[in-house]
Amino acid sequence: MSMYPPVRQTMIGLLSQPRLTTYKERCNGDIQAAVTLYRWNLDLSMALFESIHYLEVALRNRIDSALETLADGADWLDSPDSVPLNQGTKQKVQEARRRAARGGREPTHGHVIAELTFGFWAYLLAQNYNRSLWQPALRHAFKGSQRSTLHLELKRIGDLRNRIAHHEPLLGMDIPAEYSRIIEASERIDPRLGWWIDTTSRVQTVLRSNPEAAN
């Protein structure tokens, strides 16, 4: 007989009982069902993150391009007069520069852009930047969109992204509504982006495999 406990019991120990509590409560204390539900939650998180990934990369590239034009040859990350960033935003840029310079690398503009968070890009669409960034540049990058609506959508998507990144359960959330928000925000960047995400997404497939629905 093996000296090691069954793999499932080992995983329960590694994941910790407190982390599994939410799932156990949903499964009336059935630990095996709780582990199955945990795995499904992970699969759903991964599927949503894939969709958010496309949106995030397209969002930062669209804003970067618009502010590059507004800066007229200068690096907008340096906050030239044409792209006045507030102190908090400047600090976020400096933090991204430090991350981009890890390992002694000379950070390029692209390296820094890649290190800036989803929340950073959403904040550039906040009321604070309505006159300085939205009116002269960003409204042209998101034609037909209301700044306040887009900002709110992205903030909510950012909350979902952070929940996924911190391995929190998505149980009880209105996932179809969350997914629709991702598609709608993507279409504000480009209708073809929304189409691509929806065509390649695994979210609907994973939702149909929800173990709770089978009970």
Biotite code that builds the C-alpha atoms (Angstrom):
import biotite.structure as struc

atoms = struc.array([
    struc.Atom([0.000, 0.000, 0.000], chain_id="A", res_id=1, res_name="MET", atom_name="CA", element="C"),
    struc.Atom([1.276, 3.474, -0.893], chain_id="A", res_id=2, res_name="SER", atom_name="CA", element="C"),
    struc.Atom([2.412, 5.646, 1.986], chain_id="A", res_id=3, res_name="MET", atom_name="CA", element="C"),
    struc.Atom([0.900, 8.680, 0.306], chain_id="A", res_id=4, res_name="TYR", atom_name="CA", element="C"),
    struc.Atom([-2.749, 9.705, 0.725], chain_id="A", res_id=5, res_name="PRO", atom_name="CA", element="C"),
    struc.Atom([-5.020, 9.702, -2.345], chain_id="A", res_id=6, res_name="PRO", atom_name="CA", element="C"),
    struc.Atom([-4.318, 12.526, -4.784], chain_id="A", res_id=7, res_name="VAL", atom_name="CA", element="C"),
    struc.Atom([-7.699, 14.163, -4.143], chain_id="A", res_id=8, res_name="ARG", atom_name="CA", element="C"),
    struc.Atom([-7.038, 14.274, -0.387], chain_id="A", res_id=9, res_name="GLN", atom_name="CA", element="C"),
    struc.Atom([-3.595, 15.728, -1.051], chain_id="A", res_id=10, res_name="THR", atom_name="CA", element="C"),
    struc.Atom([-5.106, 18.482, -3.208], chain_id="A", res_id=11, res_name="MET", atom_name="CA", element="C"),
    struc.Atom([-7.634, 19.303, -0.503], chain_id="A", res_id=12, res_name="ILE", atom_name="CA", element="C"),
    struc.Atom([-4.737, 19.835, 1.899], chain_id="A", res_id=13, res_name="GLY", atom_name="CA", element="C"),
    struc.Atom([-2.800, 21.954, -0.583], chain_id="A", res_id=14, res_name="LEU", atom_name="CA", element="C"),
    struc.Atom([-5.776, 24.124, -1.483], chain_id="A", res_id=15, res_name="LEU", atom_name="CA", element="C"),
    struc.Atom([-6.675, 24.490, 2.234], chain_id="A", res_id=16, res_name="SER", atom_name="CA", element="C"),
    struc.Atom([-10.010, 23.963, 3.902], chain_id="A", res_id=17, res_name="GLN", atom_name="CA", element="C"),
    struc.Atom([-10.787, 27.702, 4.231], chain_id="A", res_id=18, res_name="PRO", atom_name="CA", element="C"),
    struc.Atom([-10.409, 28.183, 0.458], chain_id="A", res_id=19, res_name="ARG", atom_name="CA", element="C"),
    struc.Atom([-12.756, 25.260, -0.154], chain_id="A", res_id=20, res_name="LEU", atom_name="CA", element="C"),
    struc.Atom([-15.349, 26.430, 2.376], chain_id="A", res_id=21, res_name="THR", atom_name="CA", element="C"),
    struc.Atom([-17.382, 28.394, -0.176], chain_id="A", res_id=22, res_name="THR", atom_name="CA", element="C"),
    struc.Atom([-17.495, 25.379, -2.470], chain_id="A", res_id=23, res_name="TYR", atom_name="CA", element="C"),
    struc.Atom([-18.351, 22.942, 0.345], chain_id="A", res_id=24, res_name="LYS", atom_name="CA", element="C"),
    struc.Atom([-21.255, 25.136, 1.412], chain_id="A", res_id=25, res_name="GLU", atom_name="CA", element="C"),
    struc.Atom([-22.556, 25.142, -2.170], chain_id="A", res_id=26, res_name="ARG", atom_name="CA", element="C"),
    struc.Atom([-22.268, 21.335, -2.218], chain_id="A", res_id=27, res_name="CYS", atom_name="CA", element="C"),
    struc.Atom([-23.867, 20.673, 1.179], chain_id="A", res_id=28, res_name="ASN", atom_name="CA", element="C"),
    struc.Atom([-20.554, 19.568, 2.680], chain_id="A", res_id=29, res_name="GLY", atom_name="CA", element="C"),
    struc.Atom([-19.715, 17.061, -0.063], chain_id="A", res_id=30, res_name="ASP", atom_name="CA", element="C"),
    struc.Atom([-15.948, 17.527, -0.367], chain_id="A", res_id=31, res_name="ILE", atom_name="CA", element="C"),
    struc.Atom([-15.600, 15.612, -3.632], chain_id="A", res_id=32, res_name="GLN", atom_name="CA", element="C"),
    struc.Atom([-18.337, 17.691, -5.232], chain_id="A", res_id=33, res_name="ALA", atom_name="CA", element="C"),
    struc.Atom([-16.662, 20.806, -3.802], chain_id="A", res_id=34, res_name="ALA", atom_name="CA", element="C"),
    struc.Atom([-13.356, 19.947, -5.495], chain_id="A", res_id=35, res_name="VAL", atom_name="CA", element="C"),
    struc.Atom([-15.200, 19.344, -8.787], chain_id="A", res_id=36, res_name="THR", atom_name="CA", element="C"),
    struc.Atom([-16.915, 22.727, -8.444], chain_id="A", res_id=37, res_name="LEU", atom_name="CA", element="C"),
    struc.Atom([-13.561, 24.338, -7.624], chain_id="A", res_id=38, res_name="TYR", atom_name="CA", element="C"),
    struc.Atom([-12.087, 22.941, -10.838], chain_id="A", res_id=39, res_name="ARG", atom_name="CA", element="C"),
    struc.Atom([-15.063, 24.223, -12.830], chain_id="A", res_id=40, res_name="TRP", atom_name="CA", element="C"),
    struc.Atom([-14.671, 27.685, -11.290], chain_id="A", res_id=41, res_name="ASN", atom_name="CA", element="C"),
    struc.Atom([-11.014, 27.617, -12.361], chain_id="A", res_id=42, res_name="LEU", atom_name="CA", element="C"),
    struc.Atom([-11.959, 26.634, -15.904], chain_id="A", res_id=43, res_name="ASP", atom_name="CA", element="C"),
    struc.Atom([-14.521, 29.435, -16.067], chain_id="A", res_id=44, res_name="LEU", atom_name="CA", element="C"),
    struc.Atom([-11.964, 31.923, -14.736], chain_id="A", res_id=45, res_name="SER", atom_name="CA", element="C"),
    struc.Atom([-9.484, 30.891, -17.411], chain_id="A", res_id=46, res_name="MET", atom_name="CA", element="C"),
    struc.Atom([-12.108, 31.188, -20.154], chain_id="A", res_id=47, res_name="ALA", atom_name="CA", element="C"),
    struc.Atom([-13.098, 34.690, -19.033], chain_id="A", res_id=48, res_name="LEU", atom_name="CA", element="C"),
    struc.Atom([-9.463, 35.727, -18.688], chain_id="A", res_id=49, res_name="PHE", atom_name="CA", element="C"),
    struc.Atom([-8.814, 34.721, -22.302], chain_id="A", res_id=50, res_name="GLU", atom_name="CA", element="C"),
    struc.Atom([-11.575, 37.081, -23.452], chain_id="A", res_id=51, res_name="SER", atom_name="CA", element="C"),
    struc.Atom([-10.353, 39.884, -21.182], chain_id="A", res_id=52, res_name="ILE", atom_name="CA", element="C"),
    struc.Atom([-6.825, 39.362, -22.530], chain_id="A", res_id=53, res_name="HIS", atom_name="CA", element="C"),
    struc.Atom([-7.856, 40.341, -26.063], chain_id="A", res_id=54, res_name="TYR", atom_name="CA", element="C"),
    struc.Atom([-9.772, 43.350, -24.768], chain_id="A", res_id=55, res_name="LEU", atom_name="CA", element="C"),
    struc.Atom([-6.900, 44.531, -22.559], chain_id="A", res_id=56, res_name="GLU", atom_name="CA", element="C"),
    struc.Atom([-4.249, 44.354, -25.270], chain_id="A", res_id=57, res_name="VAL", atom_name="CA", element="C"),
    struc.Atom([-6.482, 46.107, -27.818], chain_id="A", res_id=58, res_name="ALA", atom_name="CA", element="C"),
    struc.Atom([-7.487, 48.775, -25.283], chain_id="A", res_id=59, res_name="LEU", atom_name="CA", element="C"),
    struc.Atom([-3.947, 49.720, -24.343], chain_id="A", res_id=60, res_name="ARG", atom_name="CA", element="C"),
    struc.Atom([-2.823, 49.747, -27.987], chain_id="A", res_id=61, res_name="ASN", atom_name="CA", element="C"),
    struc.Atom([-5.753, 51.956, -29.017], chain_id="A", res_id=62, res_name="ARG", atom_name="CA", element="C"),
    struc.Atom([-5.120, 54.462, -26.202], chain_id="A", res_id=63, res_name="ILE", atom_name="CA", element="C"),
    struc.Atom([-1.353, 54.381, -26.732], chain_id="A", res_id=64, res_name="ASP", atom_name="CA", element="C"),
    struc.Atom([-1.778, 55.161, -30.429], chain_id="A", res_id=65, res_name="SER", atom_name="CA", element="C"),
    struc.Atom([-4.194, 58.033, -29.751], chain_id="A", res_id=66, res_name="ALA", atom_name="CA", element="C"),
    struc.Atom([-1.981, 59.643, -27.105], chain_id="A", res_id=67, res_name="LEU", atom_name="CA", element="C"),
    struc.Atom([1.099, 59.140, -29.268], chain_id="A", res_id=68, res_name="GLU", atom_name="CA", element="C"),
    struc.Atom([-0.608, 61.275, -31.926], chain_id="A", res_id=69, res_name="THR", atom_name="CA", element="C"),
    struc.Atom([-1.632, 63.862, -29.327], chain_id="A", res_id=70, res_name="LEU", atom_name="CA", element="C"),
    struc.Atom([1.978, 64.072, -28.082], chain_id="A", res_id=71, res_name="ALA", atom_name="CA", element="C"),
    struc.Atom([3.107, 64.951, -31.631], chain_id="A", res_id=72, res_name="ASP", atom_name="CA", element="C"),
    struc.Atom([6.479, 63.204, -31.601], chain_id="A", res_id=73, res_name="GLY", atom_name="CA", element="C"),
    struc.Atom([7.124, 63.235, -27.859], chain_id="A", res_id=74, res_name="ALA", atom_name="CA", element="C"),
    struc.Atom([6.712, 60.188, -25.631], chain_id="A", res_id=75, res_name="ASP", atom_name="CA", element="C"),
    struc.Atom([3.358, 60.762, -23.945], chain_id="A", res_id=76, res_name="TRP", atom_name="CA", element="C"),
    struc.Atom([4.518, 58.666, -20.986], chain_id="A", res_id=77, res_name="LEU", atom_name="CA", element="C"),
    struc.Atom([6.855, 61.554, -20.148], chain_id="A", res_id=78, res_name="ASP", atom_name="CA", element="C"),
    struc.Atom([3.775, 63.776, -19.710], chain_id="A", res_id=79, res_name="SER", atom_name="CA", element="C"),
    struc.Atom([4.533, 66.528, -22.236], chain_id="A", res_id=80, res_name="PRO", atom_name="CA", element="C"),
    struc.Atom([2.381, 69.677, -22.199], chain_id="A", res_id=81, res_name="ASP", atom_name="CA", element="C"),
    struc.Atom([0.052, 68.143, -24.782], chain_id="A", res_id=82, res_name="SER", atom_name="CA", element="C"),
    struc.Atom([-0.581, 65.059, -22.593], chain_id="A", res_id=83, res_name="VAL", atom_name="CA", element="C"),
    struc.Atom([-0.726, 66.375, -19.004], chain_id="A", res_id=84, res_name="PRO", atom_name="CA", element="C"),
    struc.Atom([-0.824, 63.432, -16.612], chain_id="A", res_id=85, res_name="LEU", atom_name="CA", element="C"),
    struc.Atom([-1.629, 63.955, -12.944], chain_id="A", res_id=86, res_name="ASN", atom_name="CA", element="C"),
    struc.Atom([0.774, 62.970, -10.185], chain_id="A", res_id=87, res_name="GLN", atom_name="CA", element="C"),
    struc.Atom([-0.888, 59.650, -9.458], chain_id="A", res_id=88, res_name="GLY", atom_name="CA", element="C"),
    struc.Atom([-0.734, 58.632, -13.106], chain_id="A", res_id=89, res_name="THR", atom_name="CA", element="C"),
    struc.Atom([2.898, 59.697, -13.372], chain_id="A", res_id=90, res_name="LYS", atom_name="CA", element="C"),
    struc.Atom([3.696, 57.530, -10.365], chain_id="A", res_id=91, res_name="GLN", atom_name="CA", element="C"),
    struc.Atom([2.050, 54.525, -12.042], chain_id="A", res_id=92, res_name="LYS", atom_name="CA", element="C"),
    struc.Atom([4.199, 55.142, -15.125], chain_id="A", res_id=93, res_name="VAL", atom_name="CA", element="C"),
    struc.Atom([7.354, 55.264, -13.007], chain_id="A", res_id=94, res_name="GLN", atom_name="CA", element="C"),
    struc.Atom([6.410, 52.016, -11.273], chain_id="A", res_id=95, res_name="GLU", atom_name="CA", element="C"),
    struc.Atom([5.871, 50.400, -14.676], chain_id="A", res_id=96, res_name="ALA", atom_name="CA", element="C"),
    struc.Atom([9.285, 51.687, -15.814], chain_id="A", res_id=97, res_name="ARG", atom_name="CA", element="C"),
    struc.Atom([10.935, 50.074, -12.817], chain_id="A", res_id=98, res_name="ARG", atom_name="CA", element="C"),
    struc.Atom([9.236, 46.761, -13.557], chain_id="A", res_id=99, res_name="ARG", atom_name="CA", element="C"),
    struc.Atom([10.208, 47.021, -17.214], chain_id="A", res_id=100, res_name="ALA", atom_name="CA", element="C"),
    struc.Atom([13.854, 47.611, -16.219], chain_id="A", res_id=101, res_name="ALA", atom_name="CA", element="C"),
    struc.Atom([14.149, 44.429, -14.148], chain_id="A", res_id=102, res_name="ARG", atom_name="CA", element="C"),
    struc.Atom([17.227, 42.378, -14.889], chain_id="A", res_id=103, res_name="GLY", atom_name="CA", element="C"),
    struc.Atom([19.133, 45.423, -16.100], chain_id="A", res_id=104, res_name="GLY", atom_name="CA", element="C"),
    struc.Atom([17.046, 45.752, -19.264], chain_id="A", res_id=105, res_name="ARG", atom_name="CA", element="C"),
    struc.Atom([16.794, 49.160, -20.920], chain_id="A", res_id=106, res_name="GLU", atom_name="CA", element="C"),
    struc.Atom([13.025, 49.669, -20.988], chain_id="A", res_id=107, res_name="PRO", atom_name="CA", element="C"),
    struc.Atom([11.528, 50.728, -24.297], chain_id="A", res_id=108, res_name="THR", atom_name="CA", element="C"),
    struc.Atom([8.210, 52.519, -24.677], chain_id="A", res_id=109, res_name="HIS", atom_name="CA", element="C"),
    struc.Atom([6.600, 49.175, -25.564], chain_id="A", res_id=110, res_name="GLY", atom_name="CA", element="C"),
    struc.Atom([8.056, 47.481, -22.479], chain_id="A", res_id=111, res_name="HIS", atom_name="CA", element="C"),
    struc.Atom([6.563, 50.152, -20.226], chain_id="A", res_id=112, res_name="VAL", atom_name="CA", element="C"),
    struc.Atom([3.188, 50.005, -21.979], chain_id="A", res_id=113, res_name="ILE", atom_name="CA", element="C"),
    struc.Atom([3.050, 46.245, -21.373], chain_id="A", res_id=114, res_name="ALA", atom_name="CA", element="C"),
    struc.Atom([3.706, 46.754, -17.636], chain_id="A", res_id=115, res_name="GLU", atom_name="CA", element="C"),
    struc.Atom([0.838, 49.196, -17.093], chain_id="A", res_id=116, res_name="LEU", atom_name="CA", element="C"),
    struc.Atom([-2.222, 47.667, -15.478], chain_id="A", res_id=117, res_name="THR", atom_name="CA", element="C"),
    struc.Atom([-5.758, 47.308, -16.793], chain_id="A", res_id=118, res_name="PHE", atom_name="CA", element="C"),
    struc.Atom([-6.872, 49.806, -14.149], chain_id="A", res_id=119, res_name="GLY", atom_name="CA", element="C"),
    struc.Atom([-4.372, 52.356, -15.466], chain_id="A", res_id=120, res_name="PHE", atom_name="CA", element="C"),
    struc.Atom([-5.977, 52.329, -18.920], chain_id="A", res_id=121, res_name="TRP", atom_name="CA", element="C"),
    struc.Atom([-9.496, 52.521, -17.509], chain_id="A", res_id=122, res_name="ALA", atom_name="CA", element="C"),
    struc.Atom([-8.488, 55.521, -15.381], chain_id="A", res_id=123, res_name="TYR", atom_name="CA", element="C"),
    struc.Atom([-7.363, 57.473, -18.445], chain_id="A", res_id=124, res_name="LEU", atom_name="CA", element="C"),
    struc.Atom([-11.053, 57.488, -19.425], chain_id="A", res_id=125, res_name="LEU", atom_name="CA", element="C"),
    struc.Atom([-12.199, 58.918, -16.073], chain_id="A", res_id=126, res_name="ALA", atom_name="CA", element="C"),
    struc.Atom([-13.792, 62.346, -15.619], chain_id="A", res_id=127, res_name="GLN", atom_name="CA", element="C"),
    struc.Atom([-10.400, 63.713, -14.466], chain_id="A", res_id=128, res_name="ASN", atom_name="CA", element="C"),
    struc.Atom([-9.125, 63.412, -18.035], chain_id="A", res_id=129, res_name="TYR", atom_name="CA", element="C"),
    struc.Atom([-12.276, 64.461, -19.884], chain_id="A", res_id=130, res_name="ASN", atom_name="CA", element="C"),
    struc.Atom([-10.914, 67.815, -21.100], chain_id="A", res_id=131, res_name="ARG", atom_name="CA", element="C"),
    struc.Atom([-7.221, 66.972, -21.366], chain_id="A", res_id=132, res_name="SER", atom_name="CA", element="C"),
    struc.Atom([-7.299, 63.501, -22.978], chain_id="A", res_id=133, res_name="LEU", atom_name="CA", element="C"),
    struc.Atom([-10.832, 62.485, -23.971], chain_id="A", res_id=134, res_name="TRP", atom_name="CA", element="C"),
    struc.Atom([-11.946, 65.592, -25.818], chain_id="A", res_id=135, res_name="GLN", atom_name="CA", element="C"),
    struc.Atom([-8.771, 66.172, -27.865], chain_id="A", res_id=136, res_name="PRO", atom_name="CA", element="C"),
    struc.Atom([-7.842, 62.539, -28.587], chain_id="A", res_id=137, res_name="ALA", atom_name="CA", element="C"),
    struc.Atom([-9.525, 59.570, -26.963], chain_id="A", res_id=138, res_name="LEU", atom_name="CA", element="C"),
    struc.Atom([-13.064, 60.289, -28.147], chain_id="A", res_id=139, res_name="ARG", atom_name="CA", element="C"),
    struc.Atom([-11.757, 59.835, -31.691], chain_id="A", res_id=140, res_name="HIS", atom_name="CA", element="C"),
    struc.Atom([-10.261, 56.484, -30.692], chain_id="A", res_id=141, res_name="ALA", atom_name="CA", element="C"),
    struc.Atom([-13.642, 55.245, -29.418], chain_id="A", res_id=142, res_name="PHE", atom_name="CA", element="C"),
    struc.Atom([-16.005, 56.773, -31.968], chain_id="A", res_id=143, res_name="LYS", atom_name="CA", element="C"),
    struc.Atom([-19.635, 56.818, -30.955], chain_id="A", res_id=144, res_name="GLY", atom_name="CA", element="C"),
    struc.Atom([-18.868, 55.917, -27.341], chain_id="A", res_id=145, res_name="SER", atom_name="CA", element="C"),
    struc.Atom([-19.748, 57.876, -24.232], chain_id="A", res_id=146, res_name="GLN", atom_name="CA", element="C"),
    struc.Atom([-16.716, 58.343, -22.067], chain_id="A", res_id=147, res_name="ARG", atom_name="CA", element="C"),
    struc.Atom([-18.595, 57.765, -18.797], chain_id="A", res_id=148, res_name="SER", atom_name="CA", element="C"),
    struc.Atom([-20.228, 54.567, -20.081], chain_id="A", res_id=149, res_name="THR", atom_name="CA", element="C"),
    struc.Atom([-16.969, 53.146, -21.387], chain_id="A", res_id=150, res_name="LEU", atom_name="CA", element="C"),
    struc.Atom([-15.140, 54.059, -18.193], chain_id="A", res_id=151, res_name="HIS", atom_name="CA", element="C"),
    struc.Atom([-17.764, 52.344, -16.021], chain_id="A", res_id=152, res_name="LEU", atom_name="CA", element="C"),
    struc.Atom([-17.728, 49.219, -18.209], chain_id="A", res_id=153, res_name="GLU", atom_name="CA", element="C"),
    struc.Atom([-13.961, 48.975, -18.006], chain_id="A", res_id=154, res_name="LEU", atom_name="CA", element="C"),
    struc.Atom([-13.941, 49.515, -14.241], chain_id="A", res_id=155, res_name="LYS", atom_name="CA", element="C"),
    struc.Atom([-16.354, 46.610, -13.805], chain_id="A", res_id=156, res_name="ARG", atom_name="CA", element="C"),
    struc.Atom([-14.344, 44.416, -16.143], chain_id="A", res_id=157, res_name="ILE", atom_name="CA", element="C"),
    struc.Atom([-11.244, 45.387, -14.159], chain_id="A", res_id=158, res_name="GLY", atom_name="CA", element="C"),
    struc.Atom([-12.973, 44.265, -10.951], chain_id="A", res_id=159, res_name="ASP", atom_name="CA", element="C"),
    struc.Atom([-13.734, 40.909, -12.579], chain_id="A", res_id=160, res_name="LEU", atom_name="CA", element="C"),
    struc.Atom([-10.168, 40.630, -13.844], chain_id="A", res_id=161, res_name="ARG", atom_name="CA", element="C"),
    struc.Atom([-8.803, 41.259, -10.346], chain_id="A", res_id=162, res_name="ASN", atom_name="CA", element="C"),
    struc.Atom([-11.192, 38.717, -8.855], chain_id="A", res_id=163, res_name="ARG", atom_name="CA", element="C"),
    struc.Atom([-9.921, 36.122, -11.315], chain_id="A", res_id=164, res_name="ILE", atom_name="CA", element="C"),
    struc.Atom([-6.277, 37.094, -10.721], chain_id="A", res_id=165, res_name="ALA", atom_name="CA", element="C"),
    struc.Atom([-6.727, 36.617, -6.978], chain_id="A", res_id=166, res_name="HIS", atom_name="CA", element="C"),
    struc.Atom([-8.314, 33.177, -7.486], chain_id="A", res_id=167, res_name="HIS", atom_name="CA", element="C"),
    struc.Atom([-11.639, 34.221, -5.994], chain_id="A", res_id=168, res_name="GLU", atom_name="CA", element="C"),
    struc.Atom([-14.820, 32.213, -6.659], chain_id="A", res_id=169, res_name="PRO", atom_name="CA", element="C"),
    struc.Atom([-17.157, 33.420, -9.395], chain_id="A", res_id=170, res_name="LEU", atom_name="CA", element="C"),
    struc.Atom([-20.085, 31.471, -7.960], chain_id="A", res_id=171, res_name="LEU", atom_name="CA", element="C"),
    struc.Atom([-23.310, 33.437, -7.719], chain_id="A", res_id=172, res_name="GLY", atom_name="CA", element="C"),
    struc.Atom([-22.158, 36.076, -10.202], chain_id="A", res_id=173, res_name="MET", atom_name="CA", element="C"),
    struc.Atom([-24.179, 36.857, -13.316], chain_id="A", res_id=174, res_name="ASP", atom_name="CA", element="C"),
    struc.Atom([-21.528, 35.529, -15.685], chain_id="A", res_id=175, res_name="ILE", atom_name="CA", element="C"),
    struc.Atom([-23.582, 35.994, -18.894], chain_id="A", res_id=176, res_name="PRO", atom_name="CA", element="C"),
    struc.Atom([-23.931, 39.690, -17.980], chain_id="A", res_id=177, res_name="ALA", atom_name="CA", element="C"),
    struc.Atom([-20.209, 39.948, -17.167], chain_id="A", res_id=178, res_name="GLU", atom_name="CA", element="C"),
    struc.Atom([-19.351, 38.314, -20.487], chain_id="A", res_id=179, res_name="TYR", atom_name="CA", element="C"),
    struc.Atom([-21.744, 40.584, -22.412], chain_id="A", res_id=180, res_name="SER", atom_name="CA", element="C"),
    struc.Atom([-20.003, 43.579, -20.856], chain_id="A", res_id=181, res_name="ARG", atom_name="CA", element="C"),
    struc.Atom([-16.656, 42.331, -22.176], chain_id="A", res_id=182, res_name="ILE", atom_name="CA", element="C"),
    struc.Atom([-18.107, 41.972, -25.668], chain_id="A", res_id=183, res_name="ILE", atom_name="CA", element="C"),
    struc.Atom([-19.784, 45.386, -25.572], chain_id="A", res_id=184, res_name="GLU", atom_name="CA", element="C"),
    struc.Atom([-16.607, 47.138, -24.402], chain_id="A", res_id=185, res_name="ALA", atom_name="CA", element="C"),
    struc.Atom([-14.638, 45.322, -27.102], chain_id="A", res_id=186, res_name="SER", atom_name="CA", element="C"),
    struc.Atom([-17.081, 46.473, -29.769], chain_id="A", res_id=187, res_name="GLU", atom_name="CA", element="C"),
    struc.Atom([-16.511, 50.074, -28.653], chain_id="A", res_id=188, res_name="ARG", atom_name="CA", element="C"),
    struc.Atom([-12.884, 49.595, -29.655], chain_id="A", res_id=189, res_name="ILE", atom_name="CA", element="C"),
    struc.Atom([-13.754, 47.795, -32.893], chain_id="A", res_id=190, res_name="ASP", atom_name="CA", element="C"),
    struc.Atom([-16.800, 45.668, -33.808], chain_id="A", res_id=191, res_name="PRO", atom_name="CA", element="C"),
    struc.Atom([-14.445, 43.090, -35.289], chain_id="A", res_id=192, res_name="ARG", atom_name="CA", element="C"),
    struc.Atom([-12.741, 42.705, -31.906], chain_id="A", res_id=193, res_name="LEU", atom_name="CA", element="C"),
    struc.Atom([-16.061, 41.858, -30.265], chain_id="A", res_id=194, res_name="GLY", atom_name="CA", element="C"),
    struc.Atom([-16.762, 39.368, -33.042], chain_id="A", res_id=195, res_name="TRP", atom_name="CA", element="C"),
    struc.Atom([-13.328, 37.748, -32.633], chain_id="A", res_id=196, res_name="TRP", atom_name="CA", element="C"),
    struc.Atom([-13.632, 37.389, -28.884], chain_id="A", res_id=197, res_name="ILE", atom_name="CA", element="C"),
    struc.Atom([-17.137, 35.944, -29.108], chain_id="A", res_id=198, res_name="ASP", atom_name="CA", element="C"),
    struc.Atom([-16.103, 33.541, -31.877], chain_id="A", res_id=199, res_name="THR", atom_name="CA", element="C"),
    struc.Atom([-13.067, 32.183, -30.042], chain_id="A", res_id=200, res_name="THR", atom_name="CA", element="C"),
    struc.Atom([-14.412, 32.293, -26.467], chain_id="A", res_id=201, res_name="SER", atom_name="CA", element="C"),
    struc.Atom([-14.891, 29.155, -24.348], chain_id="A", res_id=202, res_name="ARG", atom_name="CA", element="C"),
    struc.Atom([-17.125, 30.931, -21.825], chain_id="A", res_id=203, res_name="VAL", atom_name="CA", element="C"),
    struc.Atom([-20.466, 29.629, -23.114], chain_id="A", res_id=204, res_name="GLN", atom_name="CA", element="C"),
    struc.Atom([-19.125, 26.072, -23.381], chain_id="A", res_id=205, res_name="THR", atom_name="CA", element="C"),
    struc.Atom([-17.819, 26.158, -19.815], chain_id="A", res_id=206, res_name="VAL", atom_name="CA", element="C"),
    struc.Atom([-21.086, 27.618, -18.516], chain_id="A", res_id=207, res_name="LEU", atom_name="CA", element="C"),
    struc.Atom([-22.967, 24.689, -20.009], chain_id="A", res_id=208, res_name="ARG", atom_name="CA", element="C"),
    struc.Atom([-20.727, 22.287, -18.077], chain_id="A", res_id=209, res_name="SER", atom_name="CA", element="C"),
    struc.Atom([-21.568, 23.797, -14.677], chain_id="A", res_id=210, res_name="ASN", atom_name="CA", element="C"),
    struc.Atom([-21.716, 20.818, -12.259], chain_id="A", res_id=211, res_name="PRO", atom_name="CA", element="C"),
    struc.Atom([-24.322, 22.615, -10.134], chain_id="A", res_id=212, res_name="GLU", atom_name="CA", element="C"),
    struc.Atom([-26.710, 22.662, -13.088], chain_id="A", res_id=213, res_name="ALA", atom_name="CA", element="C"),
    struc.Atom([-26.466, 18.884, -13.320], chain_id="A", res_id=214, res_name="ALA", atom_name="CA", element="C"),
    struc.Atom([-27.723, 18.394, -9.763], chain_id="A", res_id=215, res_name="ASN", atom_name="CA", element="C"),
])
